[in-house]
Amino acid sequence: MKDKLKTFGKLAAGGAVLIGFALLPVLFIKGGIWFSQTILPFMKRLSELTTVVVVLVLLPCAIFKRLRGFASIGLLVGSFVYGATLWLLAFLVTFQLWGWVALLIGMCFLGVGVVPIAMLAAVSKGEWPIFWSMVITLGFVIGARVFSYFLSNSFEKYRFEKSYSQGYAREMRNNGQVLEVEAETVDPKE
């Protein structure tokens, strides 16, 4: 009798753990929906502020070679703000238009799958303003990251040329590989 009770207790504990694991995605999605609804208005405002900073501060800084490193970092941070806003919006759109199953499928693709599924859901339901809003935000994400990468490379080239002309260069980075460079010291009297 005692062995039967132990076996029953183990089965009951195993069943409880199994049910807990089955409920974990549901709790994650419920929490994610609450979090998205709570934080999305703040993220939209932050995205608007980021756009103002990008246009009024970072793009003018990108004109000057010395400030391209600063502009590059700022644009990269801005792309993450845009990306987080897009993901939160896509999370809510997917859930509201297509429900739990589509949201779970999107989450199975490392969470990134929520964005294309939300776009498909918006198109299928005729929610064109939401679709175009997500497309434009995705364009901001990609555009900010690409331009940030361009500015970073341009700044590194400027730094290398400046240090090489002053005789300080000892190495040059090219696609992550360090190439040794010998530099001659420039005599300022010449």
Buried (B, 14 or more C-beta within 10 A) or exposed (E): EEEEEEEEEEEEEEEEEEEEEEEEBEEEBEEBBEEBEEBBEEBBEBBEEBBEBBEEBBBEBBEEBEBBBBBBBBBBBBBEBBBBBBBBBBBBBBBBBBEBEBBBBBBEEEEEBBBBBBBBBBEEBEBEEBBEBBEEBBEBBEBBBEBBEBBBEBBBEBBBEEBBEEEEBEEBEEEEEEEEEEBEEEEEEE
